Amino acid sequence: MPPKPDRTRTQDAVKSDTEMSAGPSRRQLLSAGLATGVGVAAAGMAPKAVAATADPAITTIQDWNKYLGDGVDARPYGVPSPYEKEAVRRNVAWLTADPKSSVNFTPLHELDGIITPNGLCFERHHGGIAEYDPAEHRLMINGLVETPLVFTMEDIKRFPRENKVYFLECAANSGMEWRGAQLNGCQFTHGMVHCVMYTGVSLRRLLEEAGVRTNGKWVLAEGADASAMTRSIPLEKALDDCLVAYRMNGEALRPEQGYPLRLVVPGWEGNMWVKWLRRLEVGDQPWHQREETSKYTDLLENGKARRFTWVMDVKSVITSPSPQAPITHGRGPLVISGIAWSGNGTIKRVDVSVDGGKNWRTARIDGPSLPKALHRFYLDLDWDGSELLIQSRAIDERGFIQPTKDELRAARGENSIYHNNGIQTWYVKADGTVENVEVS
């Protein structure tokens, strides 16, 4: 029999997902992983179908078969089915003092593929959502340029367009897990990430239009929201792959995502993707050095800090089964599904373990494999009802391997809440319920 997880947990550990969003719960560490390969074999058959004559849902005429439904103009902007009401963003009420400077989370456990629907992309605000007429919006380029310029939205849309698929991840994603398992759901542990197709203009093209002077080294991006959000970006990155975007997944940016204009900084931490973008100032030094030294740093255990930690490291998480997506069908064929991403480029491989990291097998990456975008992986199993400790481990094209949480803490301590890309463990119980735990 595999070792049992430590049962000395707080009462919060068994709260529902809704309750978990109202307060933290510290999971006790598991002293050991499950025995190698317990209860798992490669799936060799498809799920069994019920005989047609035995299921009245197909043999009996239902109400929806008898009556006409709504016409084509009943829903001028489409909405999800009411039966999908659980697929919504959620916040953690105790996380910040005011929701106007807070975050909500993408319901990763309700999604598949690599593209996040616009209405489910997580939000992070510093002064609430800025909403105004795009006809009144302006983008200014000034500073160390030959010709300071001001663009209207119509001006921006006359430049050649690009369409790029990128993930966006907040640097604090998984930050509450640095000191141990806390929140019982991948929506809350990993939900500050999304992936969409952006349409916009290359930032390089706009900067070239203004003419960057030779002493220009940095670009200050400023937002039009109440916080006047500003972030400094090295000119080398600005001239590489950054976009000034006005559409996501084909439609205009949502107000909560920076409508009408935002900056896209592929592979780098989300706080640099300035929303409601109104100004780009070219300078010879990063503004945060003279304004706020804490930006772009991660405090280490010895009191020193890592500086300029822009790139989002290789990372993955299993989204199903997970605490908010338990196994409900009982024993038999089981699809383990998750996402992986890296600010370094594409994901080359994802491994999955069902025994807490003792043994690994290669998962199947399905769908597009694009640089600096989400990747969807699957592992098909035949589950016999045994307890599992499931993990995923991603490897990117540059050879970086996702570390364990213990390896990450050994290198960086526990002072930071940023850039936690440690391997996540879900404990699958015999009844199919799932809990956030750690293994040692």
ZAMAR-899335 format. One record per residue (C-alpha): x, y, z; residue number from 1; residue in one letter. Coordinates in pm, whole numbers, plus 50000, padded with zeros to 5 digits. Example, Ala and Ser with C-alpha at 12.3 -4.5 7.8 and 13.67 -1.06 7.14 Angstrom:
<sites>
+-------+-------+-------+-----+------+
:  east : north :    up :  nr : rest :
+-------+-------+-------+-----+------+
: 51230 : 49550 : 50780 :   1 :    A :
: 51367 : 49894 : 50714 :   2 :    S :
+-------+-------+-------+-----+------+
</sites>
This chain:
<sites>
+-------+-------+-------+-----+------+
:  east : north :    up :  nr : rest :
+-------+-------+-------+-----+------+
: 50000 : 50000 : 50000 :   1 :    M :
: 50129 : 50350 : 49925 :   2 :    P :
: 50208 : 50580 : 50216 :   3 :    P :
: 49911 : 50787 : 50328 :   4 :    K :
: 49924 : 51167 : 50317 :   5 :    P :
: 49956 : 51345 : 50649 :   6 :    D :
: 49602 : 51395 : 50782 :   7 :    R :
: 49697 : 51666 : 51033 :   8 :    T :
: 49552 : 51942 : 50818 :   9 :    R :
: 49350 : 52243 : 50920 :  10 :    T :
: 48975 : 52237 : 50873 :  11 :    Q :
: 49021 : 52479 : 50583 :  12 :    D :
: 49182 : 52197 : 50386 :  13 :    A :
: 48848 : 52038 : 50319 :  14 :    V :
: 48655 : 52353 : 50231 :  15 :    K :
: 48486 : 52384 : 49896 :  16 :    S :
: 48648 : 52573 : 49609 :  17 :    D :
: 48420 : 52872 : 49670 :  18 :    T :
: 48518 : 52879 : 50036 :  19 :    E :
: 48884 : 52845 : 49945 :  20 :    M :
: 48870 : 53177 : 49762 :  21 :    S :
: 48780 : 53348 : 50090 :  22 :    A :
: 49084 : 53244 : 50293 :  23 :    G :
: 49413 : 53051 : 50278 :  24 :    P :
: 49473 : 52691 : 50380 :  25 :    S :
: 49820 : 52552 : 50448 :  26 :    R :
: 49862 : 52196 : 50324 :  27 :    R :
: 50092 : 51978 : 50526 :  28 :    Q :
: 50379 : 51825 : 50337 :  29 :    L :
: 50360 : 51464 : 50228 :  30 :    L :
: 50647 : 51267 : 50372 :  31 :    S :
: 50678 : 51038 : 50071 :  32 :    A :
: 50547 : 50980 : 49722 :  33 :    G :
: 50323 : 50696 : 49613 :  34 :    L :
: 50469 : 50363 : 49514 :  35 :    A :
: 50607 : 50345 : 49161 :  36 :    T :
: 50340 : 50300 : 48898 :  37 :    G :
: 50060 : 50211 : 49141 :  38 :    V :
: 49722 : 50186 : 48970 :  39 :    G :
: 49833 : 50315 : 48632 :  40 :    V :
: 49875 : 50152 : 48294 :  41 :    A :
: 49876 : 50292 : 47944 :  42 :    A :
: 49520 : 50332 : 47824 :  43 :    A :
: 49439 : 50066 : 47568 :  44 :    G :
: 49068 : 50119 : 47517 :  45 :    M :
: 48814 : 50393 : 47468 :  46 :    A :
: 48543 : 50460 : 47727 :  47 :    P :
: 48253 : 50218 : 47699 :  48 :    K :
: 47928 : 50360 : 47559 :  49 :    A :
: 47587 : 50280 : 47707 :  50 :    V :
: 47362 : 50066 : 47488 :  51 :    A :
: 47118 : 50291 : 47299 :  52 :    A :
: 46809 : 50104 : 47421 :  53 :    T :
: 46910 : 50162 : 47785 :  54 :    A :
: 46935 : 50542 : 47787 :  55 :    D :
: 46608 : 50742 : 47775 :  56 :    P :
: 46805 : 51062 : 47710 :  57 :    A :
: 46849 : 50938 : 47352 :  58 :    I :
: 46548 : 50710 : 47306 :  59 :    T :
: 46286 : 50957 : 47434 :  60 :    T :
: 46186 : 51284 : 47269 :  61 :    I :
: 46297 : 51571 : 47493 :  62 :    Q :
: 46139 : 51916 : 47535 :  63 :    D :
: 46417 : 52084 : 47341 :  64 :    W :
: 46333 : 51862 : 47045 :  65 :    N :
: 45971 : 51982 : 47037 :  66 :    K :
: 45986 : 52361 : 47040 :  67 :    Y :
: 46157 : 52627 : 46832 :  68 :    L :
: 46445 : 52809 : 46994 :  69 :    G :
: 46564 : 53169 : 46980 :  70 :    D :
: 46628 : 53330 : 46645 :  71 :    G :
: 46957 : 53461 : 46509 :  72 :    V :
: 46914 : 53813 : 46653 :  73 :    D :
: 46826 : 53706 : 47007 :  74 :    A :
: 47191 : 53718 : 47113 :  75 :    R :
: 47376 : 53984 : 46913 :  76 :    P :
: 47691 : 53919 : 47115 :  77 :    Y :
: 47721 : 53548 : 47193 :  78 :    G :
: 47747 : 53424 : 47549 :  79 :    V :
: 47838 : 53082 : 47691 :  80 :    P :
: 47570 : 52827 : 47769 :  81 :    S :
: 47414 : 52874 : 48116 :  82 :    P :
: 47526 : 52518 : 48187 :  83 :    Y :
: 47887 : 52643 : 48176 :  84 :    E :
: 47834 : 52888 : 48463 :  85 :    K :
: 48139 : 52764 : 48656 :  86 :    E :
: 48377 : 52882 : 48383 :  87 :    A :
: 48432 : 53230 : 48526 :  88 :    V :
: 48717 : 53437 : 48664 :  89 :    R :
: 48738 : 53441 : 49043 :  90 :    R :
: 48926 : 53657 : 49288 :  91 :    N :
: 49064 : 53591 : 49635 :  92 :    V :
: 48890 : 53849 : 49852 :  93 :    A :
: 49152 : 53860 : 50129 :  94 :    W :
: 49444 : 53904 : 49890 :  95 :    L :
: 49431 : 54285 : 49870 :  96 :    T :
: 49263 : 54567 : 50059 :  97 :    A :
: 49070 : 54691 : 49756 :  98 :    D :
: 48960 : 54511 : 49437 :  99 :    P :
: 49055 : 54818 : 49232 : 100 :    K :
: 49417 : 54724 : 49291 : 101 :    S :
: 49392 : 54348 : 49278 : 102 :    S :
: 49373 : 54041 : 49057 : 103 :    V :
: 49131 : 53773 : 48950 : 104 :    N :
: 49219 : 53435 : 48805 : 105 :    F :
: 49168 : 53244 : 48479 : 106 :    T :
: 48967 : 52921 : 48530 : 107 :    P :
: 49237 : 52699 : 48381 : 108 :    L :
: 49058 : 52382 : 48494 : 109 :    H :
: 48759 : 52467 : 48272 : 110 :    E :
: 48962 : 52522 : 47954 : 111 :    L :
: 49132 : 52316 : 47687 : 112 :    D :
: 49360 : 52390 : 47394 : 113 :    G :
: 49595 : 52688 : 47416 : 114 :    I :
: 49375 : 52994 : 47347 : 115 :    I :
: 49204 : 53167 : 47640 : 116 :    T :
: 48860 : 53315 : 47568 : 117 :    P :
: 48867 : 53693 : 47603 : 118 :    N :
: 48609 : 53693 : 47882 : 119 :    G :
: 48820 : 53455 : 48094 : 120 :    L :
: 49165 : 53619 : 48073 : 121 :    C :
: 49277 : 53707 : 48424 : 122 :    F :
: 49282 : 54073 : 48528 : 123 :    E :
: 49543 : 54268 : 48723 : 124 :    R :
: 49471 : 54632 : 48800 : 125 :    H :
: 49652 : 54903 : 48994 : 126 :    H :
: 49381 : 55168 : 48974 : 127 :    G :
: 49074 : 54996 : 48840 : 128 :    G :
: 48957 : 54969 : 48477 : 129 :    I :
: 48999 : 55283 : 48268 : 130 :    A :
: 48708 : 55324 : 48025 : 131 :    E :
: 48688 : 55603 : 47769 : 132 :    Y :
: 48612 : 55678 : 47404 : 133 :    D :
: 48891 : 55545 : 47177 : 134 :    P :
: 48845 : 55854 : 46959 : 135 :    A :
: 48992 : 56050 : 47250 : 136 :    E :
: 49289 : 55819 : 47299 : 137 :    H :
: 49638 : 55928 : 47197 : 138 :    R :
: 49978 : 55758 : 47198 : 139 :    L :
: 50279 : 55985 : 47230 : 140 :    M :
: 50641 : 55895 : 47156 : 141 :    I :
: 50890 : 56141 : 47306 : 142 :    N :
: 51225 : 56165 : 47478 : 143 :    G :
: 51545 : 56077 : 47295 : 144 :    L :
: 51387 : 56068 : 46949 : 145 :    V :
: 51442 : 56278 : 46638 : 146 :    E :
: 51073 : 56361 : 46594 : 147 :    T :
: 50830 : 56344 : 46887 : 148 :    P :
: 50501 : 56205 : 46760 : 149 :    L :
: 50139 : 56172 : 46869 : 150 :    V :
: 49916 : 55903 : 46717 : 151 :    F :
: 49540 : 55862 : 46719 : 152 :    T :
: 49389 : 55514 : 46712 : 153 :    M :
: 49313 : 55564 : 46342 : 154 :    E :
: 49679 : 55649 : 46284 : 155 :    D :
: 49790 : 55332 : 46461 : 156 :    I :
: 49559 : 55115 : 46253 : 157 :    K :
: 49707 : 55245 : 45926 : 158 :    R :
: 50042 : 55080 : 46001 : 159 :    F :
: 50110 : 54723 : 45876 : 160 :    P :
: 49952 : 54472 : 46116 : 161 :    R :
: 50090 : 54161 : 46279 : 162 :    E :
: 49910 : 53868 : 46443 : 163 :    N :
: 50099 : 53686 : 46718 : 164 :    K :
: 49997 : 53428 : 46980 : 165 :    V :
: 50160 : 53484 : 47319 : 166 :    Y :
: 50105 : 53390 : 47681 : 167 :    F :
: 50090 : 53661 : 47947 : 168 :    L :
: 50185 : 53565 : 48303 : 169 :    E :
: 50196 : 53781 : 48613 : 170 :    C :
: 50531 : 53752 : 48793 : 171 :    A :
: 50336 : 53677 : 49113 : 172 :    A :
: 50162 : 53375 : 48961 : 173 :    N :
: 50195 : 53085 : 49211 : 174 :    S :
: 50346 : 53337 : 49455 : 175 :    G :
: 50129 : 53223 : 49745 : 176 :    M :
: 50282 : 52874 : 49715 : 177 :    E :
: 50642 : 52972 : 49797 : 178 :    W :
: 50616 : 52858 : 50161 : 179 :    R :
: 50397 : 52555 : 50101 : 180 :    G :
: 50070 : 52441 : 49950 : 181 :    A :
: 49805 : 52706 : 50009 : 182 :    Q :
: 49511 : 52730 : 49771 : 183 :    L :
: 49309 : 52431 : 49660 : 184 :    N :
: 49269 : 52487 : 49288 : 185 :    G :
: 49490 : 52552 : 48986 : 186 :    C :
: 49273 : 52857 : 48912 : 187 :    Q :
: 49417 : 53014 : 49228 : 188 :    F :
: 49768 : 52863 : 49223 : 189 :    T :
: 49838 : 52919 : 48851 : 190 :    H :
: 49550 : 53125 : 48711 : 191 :    G :
: 49742 : 53449 : 48653 : 192 :    M :
: 49824 : 53336 : 48300 : 193 :    V :
: 49640 : 53347 : 47971 : 194 :    H :
: 49719 : 53309 : 47601 : 195 :    C :
: 49558 : 53493 : 47310 : 196 :    V :
: 49628 : 53609 : 46956 : 197 :    M :
: 49719 : 53977 : 46954 : 198 :    Y :
: 49675 : 54203 : 46653 : 199 :    T :
: 49873 : 54522 : 46640 : 200 :    G :
: 50175 : 54714 : 46518 : 201 :    V :
: 50538 : 54629 : 46582 : 202 :    S :
: 50677 : 54861 : 46849 : 203 :    L :
: 50995 : 54874 : 46647 : 204 :    R :
: 50807 : 55024 : 46354 : 205 :    R :
: 50661 : 55304 : 46568 : 206 :    L :
: 50996 : 55383 : 46729 : 207 :    L :
: 51163 : 55394 : 46389 : 208 :    E :
: 50894 : 55637 : 46276 : 209 :    E :
: 51003 : 55872 : 46554 : 210 :    A :
: 51374 : 55798 : 46506 : 211 :    G :
: 51551 : 55677 : 46822 : 212 :    V :
: 51869 : 55867 : 46897 : 213 :    R :
: 52196 : 55679 : 46944 : 214 :    T :
: 52202 : 55745 : 47319 : 215 :    N :
: 51855 : 55593 : 47366 : 216 :    G :
: 51878 : 55273 : 47571 : 217 :    K :
: 51541 : 55236 : 47746 : 218 :    W :
: 51172 : 55291 : 47675 : 219 :    V :
: 50933 : 55405 : 47948 : 220 :    L :
: 50578 : 55280 : 47883 : 221 :    A :
: 50301 : 55472 : 48057 : 222 :    E :
: 49933 : 55384 : 48094 : 223 :    G :
: 49630 : 55613 : 48099 : 224 :    A :
: 49468 : 55449 : 48404 : 225 :    D :
: 49430 : 55623 : 48740 : 226 :    A :
: 49757 : 55473 : 48868 : 227 :    S :
: 49954 : 55609 : 48569 : 228 :    A :
: 50122 : 55269 : 48553 : 229 :    M :
: 50478 : 55297 : 48418 : 230 :    T :
: 50741 : 55038 : 48339 : 231 :    R :
: 51087 : 55059 : 48181 : 232 :    S :
: 51185 : 54826 : 47897 : 233 :    I :
: 51534 : 54783 : 47750 : 234 :    P :
: 51548 : 54923 : 47397 : 235 :    L :
: 51687 : 54591 : 47271 : 236 :    E :
: 51366 : 54414 : 47376 : 237 :    K :
: 51148 : 54698 : 47246 : 238 :    A :
: 51306 : 54664 : 46902 : 239 :    L :
: 51283 : 54285 : 46905 : 240 :    D :
: 50934 : 54136 : 46933 : 241 :    D :
: 50714 : 54385 : 47125 : 242 :    C :
: 50375 : 54485 : 46985 : 243 :    L :
: 50141 : 54776 : 47037 : 244 :    V :
: 49814 : 54579 : 47027 : 245 :    A :
: 49453 : 54682 : 46983 : 246 :    Y :
: 49288 : 54342 : 46923 : 247 :    R :
: 49290 : 54008 : 47102 : 248 :    M :
: 49151 : 53691 : 46945 : 249 :    N :
: 49021 : 53901 : 46657 : 250 :    G :
: 48806 : 54148 : 46850 : 251 :    E :
: 48894 : 54479 : 47013 : 252 :    A :
: 49077 : 54455 : 47345 : 253 :    L :
: 48841 : 54420 : 47640 : 254 :    R :
: 48836 : 54724 : 47873 : 255 :    P :
: 48993 : 54515 : 48151 : 256 :    E :
: 49274 : 54419 : 47912 : 257 :    Q :
: 49368 : 54776 : 47823 : 258 :    G :
: 49120 : 54894 : 47559 : 259 :    Y :
: 49189 : 55058 : 47325 : 260 :    P :
: 49569 : 55001 : 47326 : 261 :    L :
: 49818 : 54797 : 47522 : 262 :    R :
: 50181 : 54694 : 47510 : 263 :    L :
: 50274 : 54329 : 47446 : 264 :    V :
: 50616 : 54218 : 47578 : 265 :    V :
: 50640 : 53849 : 47478 : 266 :    P :
: 50784 : 53607 : 47731 : 267 :    G :
: 50842 : 53876 : 47994 : 268 :    W :
: 50656 : 53934 : 48319 : 269 :    E :
: 50307 : 54075 : 48288 : 270 :    G :
: 50361 : 54400 : 48481 : 271 :    N :
: 50557 : 54528 : 48180 : 272 :    M :
: 50260 : 54479 : 47944 : 273 :    W :
: 50128 : 54828 : 48015 : 274 :    V :
: 49756 : 54867 : 47947 : 275 :    K :
: 49573 : 55177 : 47820 : 276 :    W :
: 49908 : 55268 : 47663 : 277 :    L :
: 49937 : 55647 : 47620 : 278 :    R :
: 50308 : 55728 : 47614 : 279 :    R :
: 50646 : 55581 : 47517 : 280 :    L :
: 50944 : 55786 : 47631 : 281 :    E :
: 51291 : 55691 : 47511 : 282 :    V :
: 51569 : 55753 : 47762 : 283 :    G :
: 51928 : 55661 : 47844 : 284 :    D :
: 51858 : 55482 : 48173 : 285 :    Q :
: 51576 : 55284 : 48336 : 286 :    P :
: 51338 : 55518 : 48515 : 287 :    W :
: 51281 : 55272 : 48797 : 288 :    H :
: 51643 : 55313 : 48912 : 289 :    Q :
: 51567 : 55666 : 49022 : 290 :    R :
: 51201 : 55617 : 49114 : 291 :    E :
: 51153 : 55272 : 49263 : 292 :    E :
: 51441 : 55030 : 49313 : 293 :    T :
: 51214 : 54736 : 49400 : 294 :    S :
: 51087 : 54681 : 49045 : 295 :    K :
: 51223 : 54380 : 48858 : 296 :    Y :
: 51395 : 54230 : 49164 : 297 :    T :
: 51344 : 53911 : 49365 : 298 :    D :
: 51466 : 53912 : 49724 : 299 :    L :
: 51686 : 53614 : 49812 : 300 :    L :
: 51732 : 53443 : 50147 : 301 :    E :
: 52074 : 53602 : 50207 : 302 :    N :
: 51933 : 53954 : 50176 : 303 :    G :
: 52060 : 54011 : 49824 : 304 :    K :
: 51822 : 54040 : 49530 : 305 :    A :
: 51813 : 53909 : 49177 : 306 :    R :
: 51792 : 54209 : 48946 : 307 :    R :
: 51611 : 54248 : 48612 : 308 :    F :
: 51417 : 53921 : 48642 : 309 :    T :
: 51208 : 53985 : 48334 : 310 :    W :
: 51185 : 53648 : 48160 : 311 :    V :
: 50914 : 53408 : 48274 : 312 :    M :
: 51081 : 53072 : 48337 : 313 :    D :
: 50975 : 52734 : 48199 : 314 :    V :
: 50663 : 52617 : 48379 : 315 :    K :
: 50369 : 52379 : 48361 : 316 :    S :
: 50066 : 52267 : 48558 : 317 :    V :
: 49815 : 51984 : 48530 : 318 :    I :
: 49471 : 52141 : 48497 : 319 :    T :
: 49269 : 51818 : 48505 : 320 :    S :
: 49238 : 51631 : 48728 : 321 :    P :
: 49294 : 51905 : 48984 : 322 :    S :
: 49113 : 52023 : 49298 : 323 :    P :
: 48844 : 52207 : 49100 : 324 :    Q :
: 48827 : 51932 : 48837 : 325 :    A :
: 48802 : 51602 : 49029 : 326 :    P :
: 48758 : 51262 : 48868 : 327 :    I :
: 48383 : 51201 : 48859 : 328 :    T :
: 48350 : 50905 : 48623 : 329 :    H :
: 48516 : 50646 : 48845 : 330 :    G :
: 48774 : 50394 : 48730 : 331 :    R :
: 48875 : 50346 : 48369 : 332 :    G :
: 49015 : 50567 : 48094 : 333 :    P :
: 49147 : 50896 : 48230 : 334 :    L :
: 49287 : 51193 : 48039 : 335 :    V :
: 49545 : 51393 : 48230 : 336 :    I :
: 49559 : 51740 : 48073 : 337 :    S :
: 49766 : 52050 : 48138 : 338 :    G :
: 49949 : 52350 : 47998 : 339 :    I :
: 50317 : 52439 : 47970 : 340 :    A :
: 50494 : 52760 : 47870 : 341 :    W :
: 50829 : 52936 : 47869 : 342 :    S :
: 50949 : 53290 : 47809 : 343 :    G :
: 51249 : 53138 : 47634 : 344 :    N :
: 51049 : 53004 : 47337 : 345 :    G :
: 50873 : 52677 : 47266 : 346 :    T :
: 50821 : 52378 : 47494 : 347 :    I :
: 51008 : 52074 : 47364 : 348 :    K :
: 50881 : 51813 : 47610 : 349 :    R :
: 50652 : 51766 : 47906 : 350 :    V :
: 50688 : 51472 : 48144 : 351 :    D :
: 50415 : 51354 : 48380 : 352 :    V :
: 50455 : 51159 : 48702 : 353 :    S :
: 50178 : 50982 : 48894 : 354 :    V :
: 50393 : 50883 : 49192 : 355 :    D :
: 50525 : 51216 : 49318 : 356 :    G :
: 50823 : 51242 : 49086 : 357 :    G :
: 50974 : 50896 : 49127 : 358 :    K :
: 50898 : 50794 : 48770 : 359 :    N :
: 50819 : 51003 : 48463 : 360 :    W :
: 50661 : 50938 : 48126 : 361 :    R :
: 50650 : 51171 : 47827 : 362 :    T :
: 50319 : 51343 : 47766 : 363 :    A :
: 50174 : 51419 : 47423 : 364 :    R :
: 50185 : 51785 : 47317 : 365 :    I :
: 49887 : 51850 : 47093 : 366 :    D :
: 49796 : 52158 : 46893 : 367 :    G :
: 50019 : 52448 : 46785 : 368 :    P :
: 50366 : 52472 : 46937 : 369 :    S :
: 50442 : 52842 : 46915 : 370 :    L :
: 50724 : 53040 : 47080 : 371 :    P :
: 50627 : 53215 : 47401 : 372 :    K :
: 50276 : 53067 : 47391 : 373 :    A :
: 50092 : 52807 : 47595 : 374 :    L :
: 50133 : 52441 : 47496 : 375 :    H :
: 49865 : 52182 : 47568 : 376 :    R :
: 49975 : 51835 : 47683 : 377 :    F :
: 49791 : 51510 : 47751 : 378 :    Y :
: 49863 : 51174 : 47907 : 379 :    L :
: 49603 : 50898 : 47858 : 380 :    D :
: 49582 : 50643 : 48139 : 381 :    L :
: 49365 : 50360 : 48263 : 382 :    D :
: 49298 : 50449 : 48627 : 383 :    W :
: 49221 : 50165 : 48867 : 384 :    D :
: 49113 : 50388 : 49157 : 385 :    G :
: 49448 : 50397 : 49334 : 386 :    S :
: 49574 : 50714 : 49498 : 387 :    E :
: 49803 : 50923 : 49278 : 388 :    L :
: 50047 : 51209 : 49323 : 389 :    L :
: 50042 : 51374 : 48981 : 390 :    I :
: 50300 : 51624 : 48860 : 391 :    Q :
: 50415 : 51775 : 48532 : 392 :    S :
: 50766 : 51886 : 48438 : 393 :    R :
: 50830 : 52100 : 48129 : 394 :    A :
: 51150 : 52140 : 47928 : 395 :    I :
: 51190 : 52431 : 47686 : 396 :    D :
: 51383 : 52466 : 47361 : 397 :    E :
: 51686 : 52615 : 47537 : 398 :    R :
: 51712 : 52310 : 47762 : 399 :    G :
: 51581 : 52470 : 48081 : 400 :    F :
: 51401 : 52217 : 48302 : 401 :    I :
: 51121 : 52308 : 48539 : 402 :    Q :
: 51257 : 52265 : 48895 : 403 :    P :
: 51096 : 52111 : 49200 : 404 :    T :
: 50980 : 52354 : 49467 : 405 :    K :
: 51253 : 52230 : 49700 : 406 :    D :
: 51519 : 52298 : 49434 : 407 :    E :
: 51376 : 52645 : 49380 : 408 :    L :
: 51373 : 52726 : 49753 : 409 :    R :
: 51729 : 52597 : 49794 : 410 :    A :
: 51843 : 52846 : 49530 : 411 :    A :
: 51626 : 53147 : 49620 : 412 :    R :
: 51489 : 53100 : 49971 : 413 :    G :
: 51131 : 53193 : 50058 : 414 :    E :
: 51139 : 53573 : 50074 : 415 :    N :
: 51005 : 53637 : 49726 : 416 :    S :
: 50654 : 53594 : 49588 : 417 :    I :
: 50773 : 53627 : 49228 : 418 :    Y :
: 50882 : 53383 : 48956 : 419 :    H :
: 50771 : 53062 : 49126 : 420 :    N :
: 50791 : 52802 : 48849 : 421 :    N :
: 50822 : 52500 : 49078 : 422 :    G :
: 50659 : 52166 : 48997 : 423 :    I :
: 50301 : 52146 : 49126 : 424 :    Q :
: 50171 : 51831 : 49297 : 425 :    T :
: 49806 : 51722 : 49310 : 426 :    W :
: 49702 : 51436 : 49538 : 427 :    Y :
: 49429 : 51229 : 49371 : 428 :    V :
: 49234 : 51028 : 49627 : 429 :    K :
: 49061 : 50697 : 49570 : 430 :    A :
: 48721 : 50870 : 49549 : 431 :    D :
: 48846 : 51099 : 49271 : 432 :    G :
: 48873 : 51417 : 49477 : 433 :    T :
: 49198 : 51611 : 49443 : 434 :    V :
: 49402 : 51821 : 49687 : 435 :    E :
: 49695 : 52059 : 49666 : 436 :    N :
: 49993 : 51904 : 49848 : 437 :    V :
: 50370 : 51892 : 49840 : 438 :    E :
: 50608 : 51598 : 49841 : 439 :    V :
: 50953 : 51579 : 49996 : 440 :    S :
+-------+-------+-------+-----+------+
</sites>
